[in-house]
Amino acid sequence: WEGQGVSGAMHTKKKLFTVKSPHARGREIKRYIENNRLELFYCIVFLLIIAVLFAERFITYSKYKFHTGYPQLLGYSLPITRGSAAVLMFCFPLFILVMCKNTITHLRGTFLKRYIPLDSNRHAHIMLGSVTLIFILLHCIGHGYNFYMFSSLSPDHLNCMLPKTWLDGKPVATVVGLLFGTITGVTGILLVLALLTMYILATEYSRRYLYSWFWNAHQLYPFVLALIVLHGSARLLQEPTFHYYLIGPAILFIIDKLISISRKKREIPLMEANILPSEVTNLVFKRPVDFHYLAGQYVKIALVNSGTGRDEYHPFTLTSAPHENFLSVHIRTCKGWTKILRNLVIKNAKNPERNPNLYVDGPFGEAHQDYMNYEVVILVGGGIGVTPFASILKDLVHKSKSVESSMQKAKKVYFLWSTRTQKQFEWLLDIIGKCEQEDTRDLLDTHIFITRFYQKSDLRTTMLYICERQFQGVSNRSLFTGLKAVTHFGRPDFDRIFEDIRSCHEDVRKFGVFVCGPPAMSDSVTLSCSKITGKQTFSAYAENF
């Protein structure tokens, strides 16, 4: 918009150190709580549950188990070990529960989405990982001390305290004997090795550059769960109880997996494979008759007979719209699987029939589906993060001109795309152009921000801006893109943008802001939404890549 010209299109230089007043900090905390109250509620409930579980076992083994002789021998290491074990038995089944993607997608279409933060399942998975890592360390340290103290006993005393624990029936009063001569010790070592592998390969670097390793390591989860069951079966200190926690989530997870497996068996023909600028590969494939999805959802894709592994699935957002009779994705080429895919398409350019078919699992839901619940929708994409919005834009424009227009709540859609250079959005020009042609109700207002430019005071940037605005004023088209979309130079000032949008819609109480891009951009948008929220609410939904 015009208010964000050369002087406003970029962030001005901020002070290196800013001191916020207690009042301002309090307002930020209040806004954060208001925007994330559902997630915070479940987080508090979760923390209270694990605190109660830990405290109950700690008190039991420090005060009420004197007849066993354990407290006198082991001191507080035993209560710590049992308390951490209770927390871990509760947490591990939750890992698989929050990854029941088909179930979560189904629940998003029910009233439960108002009361359960279904779109936070990935964050819940990460939080569970952090919590379990802490208690695994406590459990290992506690058992290390326990085994050291047990090794000070004679074999007869040890066999009296730990009956039916030894693999060969002969107690060995050494740390090595306890580690490698008992079910608890052997399974504990295997669990530590397996979980350590999963944790290391779950880091950001591994997911980005060693995805196949990350994927394969996480396929160890049935092995880990089986080891946990065996770990407690020796009844080292108490009767096993983990299976009571596991059985419910395991049944649901198996059903969820069977649904995915039934879909994965189908080979879907690849209709088109296009090499696009900016290292983007476009796949267009046949849509199964029973495949129903919503704009903004994603699928997991594997290549058939390509040498990449049949079970190596990668998630990609659908860029096709629900009313179209085909499915499409746009994939940015990085390393590994995406590079192999692009090379295959280039190799088979003259013989496209040689391109591999696909296995497709999905669709799965994301928070972007909620765009249908707002009168004014603000879509913010960064780089390739525009892909979910390609589908949403087509869907909104299609519905606005069809018989469904009276049922559509969205009356205005602002699409903001921040990209380094104009070359990075060449592949999207056709999609935006078609949307502009079909948009007969002035639903769509598109703004493209090209960030790789010189400072606002630079003469070259000033001349570019003047030429762009002059051409736009005469032809109602952008000089750079040929679209009606307004082109800006520099980074978007979200505070200013949201303030302008709010002033244009003073009668609207809730604005839906959907952002997909790098974490820094998501944080900036979320912060701006928190700042501007007052009588009018700006609800932010972020997805990072």
C-alpha positions as CSV (number, residue, x, y, z in Angstrom):
1,W,0.0,0.0,0.0
2,E,1.0,3.5,-0.7
3,G,1.6,4.3,3.0
4,Q,4.6,2.0,2.8
5,G,6.7,3.6,0.2
6,V,10.5,3.7,0.0
7,S,10.6,5.1,3.5
8,G,8.2,2.7,4.9
9,A,8.7,-0.5,3.0
10,M,11.8,-1.4,5.0
11,H,12.4,-1.7,8.7
12,T,14.2,1.3,10.0
13,K,17.4,0.6,11.9
14,K,16.5,-0.2,15.5
15,K,18.5,0.5,18.5
16,L,20.8,-2.3,19.6
17,F,19.5,-2.1,23.1
18,T,15.9,-1.3,24.1
19,V,14.6,-1.2,27.6
20,K,10.9,-1.9,27.9
21,S,8.9,-0.5,30.7
22,P,7.3,-3.0,33.1
23,H,3.9,-1.8,31.8
24,A,4.8,-2.6,28.2
25,R,6.2,-5.9,29.2
26,G,3.1,-6.7,31.1
27,R,1.0,-5.9,28.1
28,E,3.0,-8.2,25.9
29,I,2.6,-11.1,28.4
30,K,-1.1,-10.4,28.6
31,R,-1.4,-10.5,24.8
32,Y,0.6,-13.7,24.6
33,I,-1.6,-15.4,27.2
34,E,-4.7,-14.3,25.3
35,N,-3.4,-15.6,22.0
36,N,-2.2,-18.9,23.4
37,R,-4.6,-19.5,26.3
38,L,-5.7,-22.9,25.1
39,E,-2.2,-24.2,24.6
40,L,-1.1,-22.7,27.9
41,F,-4.0,-24.4,29.7
42,Y,-3.1,-27.9,28.4
43,C,0.6,-27.2,29.1
44,I,-0.2,-26.3,32.7
45,V,-2.4,-29.4,33.1
46,F,0.4,-31.6,31.6
47,L,3.0,-30.1,34.0
48,L,0.6,-30.6,37.0
49,I,0.0,-34.3,36.1
50,I,3.7,-35.1,35.8
51,A,4.4,-33.2,39.0
52,V,1.8,-35.3,40.8
53,L,3.1,-38.5,39.3
54,F,6.6,-37.7,40.4
55,A,5.7,-36.5,43.9
56,E,3.5,-39.6,44.5
57,R,6.3,-42.1,43.7
58,F,8.9,-40.0,45.4
59,I,7.0,-39.8,48.7
60,T,6.0,-43.5,48.5
61,Y,9.6,-44.7,48.1
62,S,11.1,-42.3,50.6
63,K,8.6,-42.8,53.5
64,Y,6.5,-45.9,53.0
65,K,8.8,-48.6,51.7
66,F,11.0,-49.1,54.8
67,H,10.1,-52.8,55.1
68,T,11.8,-53.5,51.8
69,G,15.2,-52.1,52.9
70,Y,15.5,-50.0,49.7
71,P,15.3,-46.6,51.4
72,Q,17.9,-47.5,54.0
73,L,20.4,-48.7,51.3
74,L,19.7,-46.3,48.4
75,G,18.6,-43.1,50.1
76,Y,17.0,-40.5,47.8
77,S,18.3,-42.0,44.6
78,L,15.5,-44.6,44.6
79,P,12.6,-42.1,45.0
80,I,14.1,-40.0,42.2
81,T,14.4,-43.1,40.0
82,R,10.8,-44.2,40.6
83,G,9.4,-40.7,40.3
84,S,11.1,-40.2,36.9
85,A,10.0,-43.7,35.8
86,A,6.4,-42.7,36.6
87,V,6.7,-39.6,34.5
88,L,8.3,-41.4,31.6
89,M,5.5,-44.1,31.6
90,F,3.0,-41.3,31.2
91,C,4.9,-39.4,28.5
92,F,5.9,-42.1,26.1
93,P,2.4,-43.1,25.1
94,L,1.6,-39.5,24.5
95,F,4.3,-39.4,21.8
96,I,2.4,-41.7,19.6
97,L,-1.0,-40.1,20.6
98,V,0.0,-36.7,19.3
99,M,1.2,-38.2,16.0
100,C,-2.1,-39.8,15.0
101,K,-2.3,-37.5,12.1
102,N,-5.4,-39.0,10.4
103,T,-7.3,-38.8,13.7
104,I,-6.2,-35.2,14.3
105,T,-7.3,-34.2,10.8
106,H,-10.7,-35.8,11.3
107,L,-11.1,-34.1,14.7
108,R,-10.4,-30.7,13.1
109,G,-13.7,-30.9,11.4
110,T,-15.6,-31.4,14.7
111,F,-16.5,-29.1,17.6
112,L,-13.5,-30.5,19.6
113,K,-11.1,-28.1,17.7
114,R,-12.6,-25.3,19.9
115,Y,-11.4,-27.0,23.0
116,I,-8.3,-28.9,22.0
117,P,-5.3,-27.2,20.3
118,L,-5.1,-29.8,17.5
119,D,-2.7,-27.8,15.4
120,S,-0.1,-27.8,18.2
121,N,0.5,-31.5,18.0
122,R,4.0,-31.0,16.6
123,H,4.9,-28.5,19.4
124,A,3.5,-31.0,21.9
125,H,5.7,-33.7,20.4
126,I,8.8,-31.4,20.8
127,M,7.8,-30.5,24.4
128,L,7.4,-34.2,25.2
129,G,10.8,-34.8,23.9
130,S,12.4,-32.1,26.1
131,V,10.5,-33.3,29.2
132,T,11.4,-37.0,28.6
133,L,15.0,-36.1,28.0
134,I,15.2,-34.5,31.5
135,F,13.6,-37.4,33.3
136,I,15.6,-40.0,31.3
137,L,18.8,-38.3,32.6
138,L,17.4,-38.4,36.2
139,H,16.4,-42.0,35.8
140,C,19.8,-43.0,34.4
141,I,21.7,-41.1,37.1
142,G,19.5,-42.5,39.8
143,H,20.0,-46.1,38.6
144,G,23.7,-45.6,38.2
145,Y,23.9,-44.8,41.9
146,N,21.4,-47.7,42.7
147,F,23.6,-50.2,40.8
148,Y,26.7,-49.0,42.5
149,M,25.1,-49.5,46.0
150,F,23.7,-52.9,45.0
151,S,27.2,-54.0,44.0
152,S,28.3,-53.5,47.6
153,L,26.0,-56.4,48.7
154,S,26.9,-60.0,48.8
155,P,25.3,-62.2,46.2
156,D,23.0,-63.8,48.7
157,H,21.8,-60.4,50.0
158,L,21.4,-59.2,46.4
159,N,19.4,-62.2,45.4
160,C,17.1,-61.6,48.4
161,M,16.5,-58.0,47.5
162,L,16.2,-58.6,43.7
163,P,14.6,-62.0,43.2
164,K,13.8,-63.3,39.7
165,T,15.9,-60.5,38.2
166,W,18.9,-62.3,36.7
167,L,18.9,-63.6,33.2
168,D,20.8,-66.8,34.2
169,G,19.5,-67.1,37.8
170,K,23.0,-66.4,39.3
171,P,23.3,-63.0,40.9
172,V,26.6,-61.2,40.3
173,A,27.3,-58.4,42.8
174,T,29.0,-56.0,40.3
175,V,27.9,-53.0,38.3
176,V,28.7,-54.9,35.1
177,G,26.7,-57.9,36.3
178,L,23.7,-55.7,37.1
179,L,23.9,-53.9,33.7
180,F,24.5,-57.0,31.5
181,G,23.1,-59.8,33.6
182,T,19.6,-58.5,34.1
183,I,16.7,-57.7,31.9
184,T,16.5,-54.2,33.4
185,G,20.1,-53.5,32.7
186,V,20.2,-54.9,29.1
187,T,17.0,-53.2,28.0
188,G,18.0,-50.0,29.8
189,I,21.3,-49.8,27.8
190,L,19.4,-50.5,24.5
191,L,16.8,-47.9,25.3
192,V,19.5,-45.3,26.1
193,L,21.3,-46.0,22.7
194,A,18.0,-46.0,20.7
195,L,16.7,-42.8,22.4
196,L,20.0,-41.1,22.1
197,T,20.1,-41.8,18.4
198,M,16.5,-40.5,18.0
199,Y,17.3,-37.3,19.9
200,I,20.5,-36.5,18.0
201,L,18.8,-37.1,14.6
202,A,15.8,-35.0,15.6
203,T,17.9,-31.8,15.7
204,E,17.2,-29.0,13.2
205,Y,20.4,-29.8,11.3
206,S,19.6,-33.5,11.0
207,R,16.0,-32.8,9.8
208,R,17.2,-30.4,7.1
209,Y,20.3,-32.2,5.8
210,L,20.0,-35.8,7.0
211,Y,16.3,-36.3,6.6
212,S,16.5,-40.0,5.7
213,W,18.6,-40.6,8.8
214,F,16.0,-38.7,10.9
215,W,13.2,-40.6,9.3
216,N,14.7,-44.1,9.7
217,A,15.7,-43.3,13.4
218,H,12.2,-42.4,14.2
219,Q,11.0,-45.7,12.8
220,L,12.6,-47.3,16.0
221,Y,9.5,-46.3,18.0
222,P,8.0,-49.8,18.1
223,F,11.3,-51.2,19.2
224,V,11.6,-48.5,22.0
225,L,8.0,-49.2,23.3
226,A,8.7,-53.0,23.3
227,L,11.9,-52.4,25.2
228,I,10.1,-50.2,27.8
229,V,7.6,-53.0,28.4
230,L,10.5,-55.5,28.9
231,H,12.4,-53.0,31.0
232,G,9.7,-53.2,33.7
233,S,8.9,-56.9,33.3
234,A,11.7,-58.0,35.6
235,R,9.9,-56.4,38.5
236,L,13.2,-55.0,39.8
237,L,11.5,-52.6,42.3
238,Q,7.7,-52.9,41.6
239,E,5.1,-54.6,39.5
240,P,5.1,-53.4,35.8
241,T,2.4,-50.8,35.0
242,F,3.5,-49.2,31.7
243,H,1.2,-51.4,29.6
244,Y,-1.8,-49.7,31.3
245,Y,-0.6,-46.3,30.0
246,L,0.2,-47.7,26.6
247,I,-2.8,-49.8,25.6
248,G,-5.3,-47.0,24.8
249,P,-2.9,-44.8,22.7
250,A,-1.4,-47.9,21.0
251,I,-4.8,-49.1,19.8
252,L,-5.7,-45.6,18.4
253,F,-2.2,-45.3,16.8
254,I,-2.5,-48.7,15.1
255,I,-5.9,-47.8,13.7
256,D,-4.5,-44.5,12.5
257,K,-1.5,-46.3,10.9
258,L,-3.7,-48.8,9.1
259,I,-5.6,-46.0,7.5
260,S,-2.3,-44.6,6.1
261,I,-1.0,-48.0,5.1
262,S,-4.2,-48.6,3.1
263,R,-3.6,-45.4,1.1
264,K,0.2,-46.0,0.7
265,K,-0.4,-49.2,-1.3
266,R,-1.9,-47.3,-4.2
267,E,0.3,-46.1,-7.0
268,I,-0.8,-42.7,-8.4
269,P,0.3,-41.8,-11.9
270,L,2.4,-38.7,-12.4
271,M,0.7,-36.6,-15.1
272,E,3.2,-33.8,-15.3
273,A,6.7,-32.9,-13.9
274,N,7.9,-29.4,-14.6
275,I,11.3,-27.8,-13.9
276,L,10.6,-24.2,-12.7
277,P,12.9,-21.3,-11.9
278,S,14.5,-20.8,-8.4
279,E,15.1,-24.5,-8.0
280,V,11.4,-25.4,-7.8
281,T,10.0,-28.6,-9.1
282,N,6.3,-28.9,-9.9
283,L,4.5,-32.3,-9.8
284,V,1.0,-32.7,-11.1
285,F,-0.6,-36.1,-10.4
286,K,-3.9,-37.9,-10.8
287,R,-6.5,-37.2,-8.1
288,P,-8.0,-40.5,-6.7
289,V,-11.8,-40.5,-6.9
290,D,-12.1,-40.9,-3.1
291,F,-9.5,-38.2,-2.3
292,H,-11.2,-35.3,-0.5
293,Y,-9.3,-32.4,1.0
294,L,-9.4,-28.7,2.0
295,A,-7.3,-25.9,0.7
296,G,-4.1,-25.5,2.9
297,Q,-3.8,-29.2,3.7
298,Y,-0.7,-31.3,2.9
299,V,0.2,-34.8,1.8
300,K,3.2,-37.1,2.2
301,I,4.8,-38.3,-1.0
302,A,7.2,-41.2,-1.8
303,L,8.5,-42.1,-5.2
304,V,7.9,-45.6,-6.7
305,N,11.0,-47.5,-7.9
306,S,13.2,-44.4,-7.8
307,G,16.0,-45.6,-5.6
308,T,15.0,-43.3,-2.8
309,G,13.2,-45.9,-0.7
310,R,9.5,-46.7,-0.9
311,D,8.9,-45.8,2.8
312,E,10.7,-42.4,2.7
313,Y,7.8,-40.1,2.7
314,H,8.1,-36.3,2.6
315,P,5.4,-33.8,3.4
316,F,4.4,-31.1,0.9
317,T,1.5,-28.7,0.8
318,L,-1.0,-29.1,-2.0
319,T,-1.0,-26.1,-4.4
320,S,-4.0,-27.4,-6.3
321,A,-7.5,-26.3,-5.1
322,P,-10.3,-28.7,-4.0
323,H,-12.4,-27.9,-7.0
324,E,-9.6,-29.0,-9.5
325,N,-9.6,-32.6,-10.8
326,F,-5.9,-33.1,-10.2
327,L,-3.4,-32.7,-7.4
328,S,-0.2,-30.6,-7.5
329,V,2.7,-29.7,-5.3
330,H,5.6,-27.3,-5.7
331,I,8.9,-28.5,-4.2
332,R,11.9,-26.4,-3.5
333,T,15.2,-28.3,-4.2
334,C,17.5,-28.5,-1.3
335,K,19.6,-31.7,-0.8
336,G,18.9,-35.4,-0.6
337,W,15.5,-36.5,-1.7
338,T,14.4,-33.2,-3.4
339,K,17.7,-33.1,-5.4
340,I,17.2,-36.7,-6.5
341,L,13.6,-35.9,-7.6
342,R,14.7,-32.8,-9.6
343,N,17.5,-34.8,-11.3
344,L,15.0,-37.5,-12.3
345,V,12.7,-35.0,-13.8
346,I,15.5,-33.4,-15.8
347,K,16.8,-36.8,-16.9
348,N,13.4,-37.8,-18.1
349,A,12.5,-34.4,-19.7
350,K,12.4,-35.9,-23.2
351,N,10.7,-39.1,-22.0
352,P,8.2,-38.0,-19.3
353,E,6.5,-41.4,-19.3
354,R,9.6,-42.7,-17.6
355,N,9.0,-40.5,-14.5
356,P,8.2,-42.6,-11.4
357,N,4.7,-42.9,-10.1
358,L,3.9,-41.8,-6.5
359,Y,2.7,-43.1,-3.2
360,V,0.6,-40.5,-1.6
361,D,-0.6,-40.4,2.1
362,G,-3.0,-37.8,3.3
363,P,-4.5,-35.3,3.3
364,F,-3.5,-33.9,6.7
365,G,-4.8,-30.7,8.3
366,E,-3.0,-27.6,9.4
367,A,-4.2,-24.3,11.0
368,H,-4.5,-22.7,7.6
369,Q,-7.9,-24.4,7.1
370,D,-9.3,-21.8,9.6
371,Y,-9.2,-19.1,7.0
372,M,-12.9,-19.9,6.4
373,N,-13.8,-18.6,9.8
374,Y,-12.8,-14.9,9.3
375,E,-14.3,-12.0,7.3
376,V,-10.9,-10.4,6.7
377,V,-8.1,-12.9,6.0
378,I,-4.4,-11.9,6.0
379,L,-2.1,-14.4,4.3
380,V,1.7,-13.9,4.9
381,G,4.2,-16.1,3.0
382,G,7.9,-16.1,3.0
383,G,9.8,-17.6,0.0
384,I,8.5,-21.1,-0.8
385,G,6.2,-20.7,2.3
386,V,3.7,-19.4,-0.2
387,T,2.7,-22.9,-1.3
388,P,-0.3,-23.4,1.1
389,F,-1.7,-20.0,0.0
390,A,-1.6,-20.9,-3.7
391,S,-4.4,-23.4,-2.9
392,I,-6.2,-21.1,-0.5
393,L,-6.2,-18.2,-3.0
394,K,-7.6,-20.4,-5.8
395,D,-10.2,-21.8,-3.5
396,L,-11.4,-18.4,-2.2
397,V,-11.7,-16.8,-5.6
398,H,-13.5,-19.9,-7.0
399,K,-16.0,-19.9,-4.1
400,S,-16.5,-16.1,-4.4
401,K,-17.8,-16.4,-8.0
402,S,-19.8,-19.6,-7.5
403,V,-23.1,-20.5,-5.8
404,E,-21.1,-21.0,-2.6
405,S,-20.3,-17.3,-2.4
406,S,-23.2,-16.6,0.0
407,M,-21.8,-19.3,2.3
408,Q,-18.3,-17.9,2.3
409,K,-17.5,-15.8,5.3
410,A,-14.3,-14.1,3.9
411,K,-15.1,-10.7,2.3
412,K,-11.5,-9.5,1.9
413,V,-8.2,-11.3,1.5
414,Y,-4.8,-9.6,1.9
415,F,-2.0,-11.7,0.4
416,L,1.5,-10.5,1.5
417,W,4.5,-12.3,0.1
418,S,8.1,-11.5,1.2
419,T,10.8,-12.8,-1.1
420,R,14.5,-12.1,-1.7
421,T,14.3,-11.4,-5.5
422,Q,11.6,-11.2,-8.1
423,K,13.0,-14.4,-9.7
424,Q,11.8,-16.4,-6.7
425,F,8.1,-15.9,-7.5
426,E,8.2,-16.5,-11.2
427,W,6.5,-19.9,-10.8
428,L,3.6,-18.3,-9.0
429,L,2.9,-15.6,-11.5
430,D,0.4,-17.8,-13.5
431,I,-1.5,-18.7,-10.3
432,I,-1.8,-15.2,-9.1
433,G,-2.6,-14.0,-12.6
434,K,-5.5,-16.5,-12.9
435,C,-6.8,-15.6,-9.5
436,E,-6.8,-11.9,-10.5
437,Q,-8.7,-12.6,-13.7
438,E,-11.3,-14.7,-11.9
439,D,-11.6,-12.2,-9.0
440,T,-14.7,-10.3,-10.1
441,R,-15.6,-9.1,-6.6
442,D,-12.4,-7.4,-5.6
443,L,-11.8,-10.0,-3.0
444,L,-8.0,-10.3,-3.4
445,D,-5.5,-7.6,-2.5
446,T,-1.9,-8.8,-3.3
447,H,1.4,-7.2,-2.2
448,I,4.8,-8.6,-3.1
449,F,7.8,-7.5,-1.0
450,I,11.3,-7.9,-2.7
451,T,13.7,-7.7,0.2
452,R,17.1,-7.9,-1.5
453,F,17.5,-4.2,-2.3
454,Y,19.7,-1.5,-1.1
455,Q,19.0,0.9,1.8
456,K,16.0,3.1,1.5
457,S,18.2,6.2,0.9
458,D,19.9,4.5,-2.1
459,L,19.2,6.3,-5.4
460,R,18.8,3.0,-7.3
461,T,16.1,1.8,-5.0
462,T,14.4,5.2,-5.2
463,M,14.4,5.1,-9.0
464,L,13.0,1.6,-9.0
465,Y,10.2,2.6,-6.7
466,I,9.3,5.7,-8.8
467,C,9.3,3.7,-12.0
468,E,7.1,1.0,-10.5
469,R,4.6,3.4,-9.0
470,Q,4.4,5.4,-12.3
471,F,3.8,2.3,-14.4
472,Q,1.3,1.0,-11.9
473,G,-0.6,4.2,-12.0
474,V,-0.8,4.3,-15.8
475,S,-1.5,0.6,-16.6
476,N,-2.7,-0.8,-13.2
477,R,0.0,-3.4,-13.6
478,S,3.3,-4.0,-11.9
479,L,6.3,-3.2,-14.1
480,F,8.1,-6.2,-12.6
481,T,5.5,-8.9,-12.6
482,G,2.8,-7.7,-15.0
483,L,0.2,-8.4,-12.3
484,K,-2.2,-6.1,-10.5
485,A,-0.3,-7.0,-7.3
486,V,1.6,-4.1,-5.9
487,T,5.4,-4.6,-5.7
488,H,7.3,-3.1,-2.7
489,F,11.0,-2.9,-2.2
490,G,12.3,-3.9,1.2
491,R,11.0,-5.8,4.2
492,P,7.4,-5.4,5.2
493,D,6.6,-3.4,8.3
494,F,3.9,-5.5,9.8
495,D,3.0,-3.1,12.5
496,R,2.2,-0.4,9.9
497,I,0.5,-2.9,7.5
498,F,-1.9,-4.3,10.2
499,E,-2.7,-0.8,11.4
500,D,-3.7,0.2,7.8
501,I,-5.8,-2.9,7.4
502,R,-7.5,-2.3,10.8
503,S,-8.4,1.2,9.8
504,C,-10.0,0.0,6.6
505,H,-12.2,-2.5,8.4
506,E,-13.3,-0.7,11.6
507,D,-16.5,-2.8,11.8
508,V,-14.6,-6.1,11.8
509,R,-13.9,-7.6,15.2
510,K,-11.7,-10.6,14.3
511,F,-8.9,-10.8,11.7
512,G,-7.3,-14.1,10.8
513,V,-3.6,-13.8,10.1
514,F,-2.0,-16.9,8.6
515,V,1.8,-17.0,8.2
516,C,4.0,-19.6,6.6
517,G,7.7,-18.9,6.3
518,P,11.0,-18.8,8.3
519,P,10.8,-18.6,12.1
520,A,12.0,-15.0,12.2
521,M,9.2,-13.8,10.0
522,S,6.6,-15.9,11.9
523,D,7.8,-14.3,15.2
524,S,7.6,-10.8,13.7
525,V,4.1,-11.3,12.5
526,T,3.0,-12.9,15.8
527,L,4.5,-10.0,17.7
528,S,2.8,-7.4,15.5
529,C,-0.6,-9.2,16.0
530,S,-0.1,-9.1,19.8
531,K,0.7,-5.4,19.7
532,I,-2.3,-4.4,17.6
533,T,-4.9,-6.6,19.3
534,G,-7.3,-4.6,21.4
535,K,-11.0,-4.2,20.7
536,Q,-10.2,-5.8,17.4
537,T,-8.4,-9.2,17.6
538,F,-5.7,-10.3,15.2
539,S,-5.4,-14.0,15.6
540,A,-2.1,-15.4,14.3
541,Y,-1.6,-18.9,13.0
542,A,2.1,-19.7,12.2
543,E,3.7,-22.6,10.4
544,N,7.5,-22.6,10.0
545,F,9.7,-24.4,7.4
